[in-house]
Every structure is written in C-alpha cells, then in structure tokens.
Amino acid sequence: MKHSFLRGTGVAIVTPFTKSGKIDENSLRKLVQHLIKGKVEYIVVLGTTGESATLDKEEKKQVIQIIKEENKNKVPLVLGIGGNNTLQLLKDFETYNLSGFSAILSVSPYYNKPSQEGIYQHYKALASVSPLPIILYNVPGRTSSNIQWQTTLRLANDFKNIIGIKEASGNMEQIMKIIAKRPKDFLVISGDDNLTLPLIAAGADGVISVVANAYPKRFSEMVHAALKGDFEKARKLHYSLLFFTEQLFADGNPGGIKYALNILGITQPYVRLPLALPNKTVQSEIKKLIQLIGKD
C-alpha cells in the first residue's frame, strides 16, 4: 500500500504552554519522546488539538522546529495546514518550510459553511499547489459543515495527491460508504478515538488520536491488534481506555488531555483562551481513571 506509514496510529500532538502562556519547550520535547517510545506510527503537528488557531506564525515555526529537533526523523511528521480562507492557505503552502514533513492534514473550512461544491473547489485549489500528499479532515462538530461521502470520493478519484481522509463525523454509515467505494490505496483514518476499533473492523486504516498523547503504547497496541484481526486483544485494550477517553472530551478538547498529561507528569496543563481546563467534576473523573489505568 502507498503511504503505508499512515496506517496505524498517528497522534494529534498538543502544544504545551507555561503558566504565562508561552510555548513550553521542555514539556513539548518530553511529550515527543513519550510518543516515540510509545511506538506510534506518526505525529501530526499543529493540528486543531495543537491549538493552532491560537498560535501566531513565529510560534508555529517554533513548535515545528522543536518537534523536528526532538524527533530526529524517528517517526514521520504530518503538518496541519487548514482553515476557512483558501487564498491564505495557498500562500501558506508557499511560505511554510515543509522539509521533514511527509504529508499535510487539512481541516475542512469552518464557519463559512460552504456547499459541497465549495468544499470540492477548496481542496482542488490546495491539491494544485501542495508539494506533499493531502489528508482531508472532516469534523462537522467543529466546522458546522460535513464533507459528504460523495464529495470525499470525488476528491479521492480526481486528485492523486489527496490520499486519505481523517473522518470525525461520527457517522458510521457515511464512513463505511467511503470505505466501500474508495479507490485503491485511499486511506480512511478514524478521527474519533472511541470509534477506532469498530471503524477498523469495517475496513479503516487507523487513527489520528488524542488519547494517544497520554497512552501511546496502549492505544497503538490496540490499533495494531485490530489491524491484524486480533479483536480479542483489541477489545480488551479498547475498553481499558473507553471511559477515560470519554472524559477527555466531556468538557472540551484539548483541555481534558492536557489535564491528564499533567497528572501523568508529562506536560503542564495550561490552555489558551478561549479554551479553559475541564470543570472540577471532569477533573476528578480523569484523576480516578488514571489511577485505575496507571501509566503507559
């Protein structure tokens, strides 16, 4: 399979901050090592879980540089370049230093609520300039706009450098239709941690995960077992993290995962406004569940 490095577990890495709001370089380096030791397949840099919307250009360059330095080409890197201003994104492709990256993850335009034709033309424009393969990202819960399965397949068939989709619609029927009709080597990647196991059973290729920031080894083992057809092992690992993963999103992402990473001693918990840490009830549940699960 082409782009086989994307088959398995990718991690949407968080961007750690200090209490004063600056990028926490030490914590970021520590987290990169944690993910590498957890044997994830690749790391997604500056995705939406990385709070990319709140980072300025210089901060984005800083995050990229730190992760590249710490990674030392040990695992492939995917860069998040997405938004609702198509012309600006075309300029970003020209100005970003894409060396060291293997693919682009591009979230569907948010707020504008484009038609399916608008979504198609948006990605057509990106595909025409991107020097790297593109992974579509459908997350209607955040964008208020769903990439319908017909549009995904149209893009997959029309552009060779659109190689897959991160699907976080939560619509199992929609995702299965993509799997059923996709062209050869087009990747379908789960964007929902707790739906990853059933999606792999349906034919998906892996996940871009949030929970794997905290438990990369355990979650990667679950994905590997499922891809090999060992569903007895995969189910055991899946259910060991099910309720923990639920709590990570109970009062906002990435506040939940950052709070968990702080308890695990990997990063500080701080997020940038308008985000906030989860409420006290959720914090208490996350603590209890980490005590039950233990460390990775």
MILO-345324 format. One line per 3 residues: number of its first residue (from 1); their letters; for each residue y, z, x of N, C-alpha, C. Coordinates in steps of 0.1 Angstrom, whole numbers. Layout:
! MILO-345324
NUM) a) Y/Z/X/Y/Z/X/Y/Z/X; ...
! end
This chain:
! MILO-345324
1) mkh) -12/0/8/0/0/0/13/0/9; 22/-9/5/35/-8/12/42/5/9; 50/9/19/58/22/17/49/34/14
4) sfl) 37/34/20/27/45/17/32/58/21; 43/59/30/48/72/34/55/79/22; 58/72/11/64/78/0/53/82/-10
7) rgt) 41/81/-7/30/85/-16/26/99/-12; 29/109/-21/26/123/-18/38/131/-22; 42/140/-13/53/150/-17/65/147/-8
10) gva) 76/144/-15/89/144/-10/97/156/-15; 106/161/-7/114/173/-11/129/170/-12; 135/173/-23/149/171/-25/155/184/-19
13) ivt) 159/183/-6/163/195/1/176/200/-4; 178/213/-5/190/219/-9/200/219/3; 213/221/0/223/222/11/227/237/11
16) pft) 222/245/21/226/259/22/241/260/25; 247/270/19/261/274/21/262/288/26; 273/291/34/276/305/37/284/311/25
19) ksg) 286/324/26/293/331/15/307/325/14; 313/320/25/327/315/24/327/300/19; 315/295/17/314/281/11/312/270/21
22) kid) 311/273/34/308/263/44/293/260/45; 290/248/51/276/245/52/270/255/62; 259/260/59/251/270/67/242/263/76
25) ens) 246/259/88/238/251/97/225/258/100; 225/271/104/213/278/108/202/278/97; 207/280/84/197/280/73/192/266/71
28) lrk) 200/256/72/196/243/70/185/239/80; 187/242/93/178/239/103/164/247/100; 166/259/96/154/267/93/146/261/82
31) lvq) 153/256/71/146/250/60/139/237/64; 145/229/72/139/217/77/126/220/84; 126/230/92/113/234/99/103/239/89
34) hli) 107/246/79/98/251/69/91/240/62; 99/229/59/93/218/52/84/210/60; 87/208/73/79/201/82/65/209/84
37) kgk) 66/222/86/54/230/87/46/230/75; 52/228/63/45/227/50/38/213/48; 40/204/58/33/191/58/37/182/46
40) vey) 50/182/42/55/173/32/55/159/38; 55/149/29/55/135/34/69/131/39; 79/135/31/93/131/35/103/140/29
43) ivv) 115/139/34/126/147/29/137/138/24; 142/142/12/153/135/5/166/143/8; 175/136/15/188/142/20/199/138/11
46) lgt) 207/148/7/219/145/-2/215/140/-15; 204/145/-21/201/142/-35/210/151/-44; 208/150/-57/216/159/-66/213/173/-64
49) tge) 200/177/-60/196/191/-57/204/196/-45; 208/186/-36/215/190/-24/230/192/-27; 234/192/-40/248/194/-44/257/184/-38
52) sat) 252/171/-37/260/161/-30/273/158/-37; 274/161/-50/286/158/-58/298/167/-53; 294/179/-47/305/188/-43/308/187/-28
55) ldk) 302/178/-21/304/176/-6/313/165/-3; 323/167/6/332/156/10/325/148/20; 331/137/24/325/127/33/321/133/47
58) eek) 330/142/52/327/148/65/315/158/64; 315/165/53/304/174/51/290/167/50; 291/156/43/278/148/41/274/143/55
61) kqv) 283/138/63/279/134/77/274/146/85; 279/158/83/274/170/90/260/173/85; 257/172/72/244/175/67/234/165/73
64) iqi) 237/152/73/229/142/78/226/144/93; 236/147/100/234/149/115/225/161/118; 227/172/111/219/184/113/204/181/110
67) ike) 202/175/98/188/172/94/181/163/104; 188/152/108/183/143/118/179/150/131; 188/158/136/186/165/148/174/175/147
70) enk) 173/182/136/162/191/135/149/185/132; 149/174/125/137/166/121/130/160/133; 139/154/141/134/147/153/123/136/150
73) nkv) 126/129/139/117/118/135/102/123/131; 101/136/128/87/141/125/83/137/111; 92/136/102/88/131/88/99/121/84
76) plv) 96/111/76/106/101/72/117/108/63; 129/102/64/140/107/56/145/96/46; 148/101/34/153/93/24/167/98/21
79) lgi) 177/89/19/191/93/17/195/90/3; 201/100/-3/207/99/-17/220/92/-17; 221/80/-23/234/73/-25/234/68/-39
82) ggn) 241/75/-47/242/72/-62/255/77/-68; 257/71/-80/269/76/-87/273/66/-98; 285/68/-104/289/60/-115/300/50/-112
85) ntl) 303/48/-99/313/39/-95/306/29/-86; 302/18/-92/294/8/-85/301/2/-73; 314/-1/-74/321/-7/-63/322/3/-51
88) qll) 324/16/-54/325/26/-44/311/27/-36; 301/26/-44/287/27/-38/285/15/-29; 290/4/-32/288/-8/-24/295/-6/-10
91) kdf) 307/1/-11/314/4/1/307/15/9; 301/24/2/293/35/9/281/29/17; 275/19/12/264/12/19/269/6/33
94) ety) 282/2/33/288/-3/45/292/7/55; 296/19/50/302/29/58/292/40/63; 282/42/56/272/52/60/264/47/72
97) nls) 261/56/81/252/53/92/238/55/87; 231/44/84/217/45/78/206/46/88; 209/46/101/199/47/111/191/60/109
100) gfs) 178/59/110/170/71/109/165/73/95; 170/65/85/165/67/72/156/55/68; 146/58/59/136/49/56/138/42/42
103) ail) 146/49/34/148/44/20/160/51/14; 165/45/3/176/51/-5/171/56/-18; 175/67/-23/173/72/-36/186/71/-44
106) svs) 187/64/-54/199/61/-61/199/65/-76; 206/76/-79/205/81/-93/213/71/-102; 208/69/-114/214/61/-124/228/66/-128
109) pyy) 237/57/-130/251/61/-133/252/71/-144; 260/81/-142/261/92/-151/275/91/-158; 277/98/-169/289/99/-177/293/86/-184
112) nkp) 293/75/-177/298/62/-183/289/58/-194; 276/62/-194/266/58/-204/265/43/-206; 262/36/-195/261/21/-195/249/17/-204
115) sqe) 251/5/-209/240/-2/-216/228/-5/-206; 217/-9/-212/206/-13/-203/210/-25/-194; 218/-34/-199/223/-45/-191/232/-40/-180
118) giy) 240/-30/-183/249/-24/-173/241/-17/-162; 231/-10/-166/222/-3/-156/216/-14/-147; 211/-25/-153/204/-35/-145/214/-41/-136
121) qhy) 226/-45/-140/236/-51/-131/241/-41/-120; 241/-29/-123/245/-18/-113/235/-19/-102; 222/-18/-105/212/-18/-95/210/-31/-88
124) kal) 213/-42/-95/213/-55/-89/223/-56/-78; 235/-51/-81/246/-51/-71/242/-43/-58; 236/-31/-61/231/-23/-49/220/-30/-41
127) asv) 211/-36/-48/200/-42/-41/205/-54/-33; 216/-60/-37/221/-72/-30/227/-68/-16; 231/-55/-14/237/-51/-2/229/-41/6
130) spl) 219/-35/0/212/-24/7/203/-29/18; 205/-24/30/196/-28/41/182/-21/41; 181/-11/32/169/-3/30/164/-4/16
133) pii) 150/-2/15/145/-2/1/151/9/-8; 152/6/-21/158/15/-30/148/21/-40; 149/34/-42/141/41/-53/151/44/-64
136) lyn) 148/39/-76/156/42/-87/154/57/-91; 164/63/-97/162/77/-102/167/78/-116; 158/81/-125/161/82/-139/160/97/-143
139) vpg) 172/103/-146/172/117/-150/182/118/-162; 178/113/-174/187/113/-185/193/127/-190; 186/137/-186/191/151/-190/204/154/-182
142) rts) 206/147/-171/218/149/-163/228/138/-165; 223/125/-167/232/114/-167/236/110/-181; 229/115/-191/231/111/-206/228/97/-208
145) sni) 220/91/-199/217/76/-201/202/74/-195; 194/70/-204/180/67/-200/178/53/-195; 170/52/-184/166/38/-179/153/35/-187
148) qwq) 154/27/-197/142/23/-205/132/16/-196; 119/18/-200/108/13/-192/109/-2/-190; 114/-9/-200/116/-24/-198/126/-27/-187
151) ttl) 136/-19/-186/147/-21/-176/141/-18/-162; 133/-8/-161/127/-4/-148/118/-16/-144; 110/-21/-153/101/-32/-149/108/-45/-146
154) rla) 119/-47/-153/128/-59/-150/133/-58/-135; 138/-46/-132/143/-44/-118/132/-45/-108; 120/-39/-111/109/-39/-102/104/-53/-99
157) ndf) 104/-62/-109/100/-76/-108/110/-85/-101; 123/-82/-104/133/-91/-99/138/-89/-85; 136/-76/-79/141/-73/-66/131/-67/-57
160) kni) 127/-73/-47/116/-68/-38/120/-55/-31; 133/-53/-29/137/-41/-22/139/-29/-31; 137/-31/-44/136/-20/-54/121/-16/-55
163) igi) 117/-6/-48/103/-3/-45/97/8/-54; 105/15/-62/99/26/-69/109/32/-78; 105/42/-86/114/50/-94/109/65/-94
166) kea) 119/73/-92/118/87/-95/120/90/-109; 110/93/-117/111/94/-132/112/109/-136; 124/113/-141/126/127/-146/130/127/-160
169) sgn) 125/117/-168/129/116/-182/121/127/-190; 109/131/-185/101/139/-192/93/132/-203; 95/119/-204/89/111/-215/76/105/-209
172) meq) 65/112/-212/52/108/-206/48/94/-210; 51/90/-223/47/77/-228/55/66/-221; 68/69/-219/76/59/-211/71/57/-197
175) imk) 68/68/-191/64/67/-177/50/60/-176; 41/63/-185/28/56/-185/30/41/-187; 39/37/-195/42/23/-197/46/16/-184
178) iia) 54/23/-177/58/18/-163/46/16/-154; 38/27/-154/25/26/-146/16/15/-150; 15/13/-163/6/3/-169/10/-11/-165
181) krp) 23/-13/-165/29/-27/-163/35/-30/-150; 36/-20/-141/43/-22/-128/37/-33/-120; 45/-39/-111/40/-49/-102/33/-41/-90
184) kdf) 25/-48/-83/17/-42/-72/26/-35/-62; 23/-23/-58/30/-15/-48/43/-9/-53; 46/-11/-66/58/-4/-71/54/11/-73
187) lvi) 62/20/-67/58/34/-68/64/41/-80; 56/49/-87/61/58/-97/60/72/-92; 72/79/-91/73/92/-85/78/102/-95
190) sgd) 71/113/-96/75/123/-106/88/130/-101; 97/132/-111/109/139/-108/109/153/-115; 98/157/-121/96/170/-127/84/177/-121
193) dnl) 86/188/-114/76/194/-107/64/198/-116; 67/203/-128/56/208/-136/49/197/-143; 54/184/-143/47/173/-148/40/165/-138
196) tlp) 40/169/-125/35/161/-114/20/159/-116; 13/170/-119/-2/169/-120/-6/159/-131; -1/160/-143/-6/151/-153/-1/136/-150
199) lia) 10/135/-144/15/121/-140/6/115/-130; 2/123/-120/-7/117/-110/-20/113/-117; -25/122/-126/-37/118/-133/-36/105/-141
202) aga) -23/102/-145/-21/90/-153/-18/78/-143; -18/81/-130/-16/70/-120/-4/70/-112; 5/81/-113/17/82/-105/13/84/-90
205) dgv) 23/82/-82/20/82/-67/25/95/-60; 31/104/-67/35/117/-60/47/122/-67; 56/129/-59/67/137/-65/78/137/-55
208) isv) 90/138/-60/102/143/-52/105/157/-58; 102/167/-51/101/181/-56/113/190/-53; 115/199/-62/125/210/-59/117/223/-55
211) van) 106/226/-62/99/238/-59/93/238/-45; 91/226/-39/85/225/-26/95/229/-15; 108/231/-18/117/238/-9/111/251/-5
214) ayp) 106/258/-15/101/272/-13/87/272/-9; 78/264/-16/64/264/-13/59/250/-9; 63/245/2/59/231/6/44/229/8
217) krf) 38/239/15/24/238/18/16/238/5; 18/248/-4/10/249/-16/12/237/-25; 25/233/-27/27/221/-36/22/208/-30
220) sem) 23/207/-17/17/195/-11/2/194/-12; -4/206/-11/-19/206/-12/-23/202/-26; -15/207/-36/-18/203/-50/-17/188/-52
223) vha) -6/182/-47/-4/168/-48/-15/160/-41; -19/164/-29/-29/157/-21/-43/158/-29; -46/170/-34/-58/172/-41/-59/163/-54
226) alk) -47/162/-61/-47/154/-73/-48/139/-69; -42/135/-59/-43/120/-55/-57/117/-50; -64/127/-45/-78/124/-41/-88/126/-53
229) gdf) -83/130/-64/-92/132/-76/-98/145/-77; -94/154/-68/-100/168/-68/-91/176/-78; -93/174/-91/-85/181/-101/-88/195/-103
232) eka) -100/200/-99/-103/214/-100/-94/222/-91; -93/217/-78/-84/224/-68/-69/222/-72; -66/210/-77/-52/207/-80/-47/216/-92
235) rkl) -56/218/-102/-52/226/-113/-49/240/-109; -58/245/-100/-56/259/-96/-42/261/-89; -39/252/-80/-26/252/-73/-14/250/-83
238) hys) -16/241/-92/-6/238/-102/-2/250/-110; -13/257/-115/-10/268/-124/-5/280/-116; -8/281/-103/-2/292/-95/13/291/-93
241) llf) 19/279/-96/33/278/-95/40/274/-108; 32/273/-118/38/268/-131/49/276/-136; 48/290/-137/58/298/-143/69/300/-134
244) fte) 67/301/-121/77/302/-111/86/289/-112; 80/278/-112/88/265/-113/97/265/-126; 91/270/-137/98/271/-149/111/279/-148
247) qlf) 110/290/-141/121/299/-139/132/293/-130; 128/285/-121/138/279/-112/148/270/-119; 144/265/-131/153/257/-139/158/264/-151
250) adg) 154/276/-153/158/283/-165/173/286/-167; 180/286/-156/195/288/-157/202/280/-147; 197/268/-145/204/258/-136/198/256/-123
253) npg) 197/243/-119/193/239/-106/205/234/-98; 206/237/-85/197/244/-76/199/259/-75; 206/265/-84/208/280/-83/195/287/-82
256) gik) 185/283/-91/172/290/-91/165/289/-78; 164/277/-72/157/275/-60/164/282/-48; 177/282/-48/184/288/-37/183/304/-38
259) yal) 182/309/-50/179/323/-51/165/327/-46; 156/318/-49/142/320/-44/141/319/-29; 148/309/-23/148/307/-9/154/319/-2
262) nil) 164/326/-8/170/338/-2/160/349/-2; 153/351/-13/142/361/-13/132/359/-3; 128/346/-1/118/343/9/123/343/24
265) git) 136/346/25/142/348/39/144/334/46; 146/324/38/148/310/45/162/306/45; 170/308/34/184/304/33/192/315/26
268) qpy) 205/314/27/213/322/18/214/316/4; 218/324/-6/216/319/-20/228/312/-26; 239/309/-18/251/305/-24/251/291/-29
271) vrl) 258/288/-40/260/275/-46/275/273/-47; 279/260/-49/293/257/-51/297/256/-66; 309/260/-69/313/258/-83/314/243/-85
274) pla) 311/239/-98/310/247/-110/296/254/-112; 287/252/-102/274/259/-103/275/274/-101; 266/281/-105/265/296/-103/251/300/-101
277) lpn) 248/312/-96/235/317/-95/229/320/-108; 216/320/-110/210/323/-123/213/337/-127; 212/339/-140/216/352/-146/206/363/-141
280) ktv) 209/375/-144/201/387/-139/186/386/-144; 185/382/-156/171/382/-162/163/372/-154; 168/360/-152/161/350/-144/159/354/-130
283) qse) 168/360/-124/167/365/-110/155/375/-109; 154/384/-119/143/394/-120/130/387/-121; 129/377/-129/116/370/-131/112/362/-118
286) ikk) 122/356/-112/119/349/-99/114/359/-89; 120/370/-88/115/381/-78/101/385/-81; 98/388/-94/85/392/-98/74/381/-94
289) liq) 78/369/-97/68/358/-95/66/356/-80; 76/357/-72/74/356/-57/66/367/-52; 67/379/-57/58/390/-53/44/387/-57
292) lig) 41/380/-68/28/377/-72/22/365/-63; 31/355/-60/26/343/-53/25/346/-38; 35/354/-33/35/357/-18/42/345/-11
295) kd) 41/345/2/47/334/10/37/322/11; 43/311/15/35/298/15/24/299/26
! end
